[in-house]
């Protein structure tokens, strides 16, 4: 029995359905995310990528089953504390400093801001107010918030949007280091070319259904 538990996926999704009235956005989506893995979620705009992440994060109700470490996300919402979620549209209070924003979310998660593992220089000036930041600087702060507490599963919706080339490289390097230390990630991206060599698999959605699920054949050449 212990071996079965060890082999179980970190996240198991089965027959997930999400509808808005008569409009079915996700139709019977079934997949899993293994421990210590990075899974990319690809597909054109409107394919259901963001909706799927919002369902798993608890922002939307859905039909079907989604289990994290064997516990149902629908019936045991407290398990969502093991998730780090980065939405596609990041909204942060304009009047607070970056540090105050990080501290607020760290307290909600019972985490320590000082334990963030991000490259030096990745974050903007933590004493500056969010309202003065560019889109890329806000994205960097939002990424840091999703990593607080080092949750075992990250749900990241277009995490490299608004980042420059160096920021993207630093992000992927950080994510692979997190994977190697036990973290898994499910990442939505409309542009597979932005994913670099980080993902282990790529799941492609089309019209709310899984079109393919295969090993990632992106750039594995390294630097």
Buried (B, 14 or more C-beta within 10 A) or exposed (E): EEEEEEEBBBBBBEEBBBEEEEEBBBBBBBBBBBBBBBBBBBBEEEBBBBBBBBBBBBEBEBEBBBBBBEEEBBEEEEBBEBBBBBBBEBEBEEEBBBBBBBBBBBEEEEBEBEEBEBBEEBBBEBEEBBEEBEEBBBBBBBBBBBBBBBBBBBBBBBBBBBBEEEBBBBBBBBBBEBBEEEBBBBBBBBEBEBBBBBBBBBBBBBBBBBEEEEEBEBEEEEE
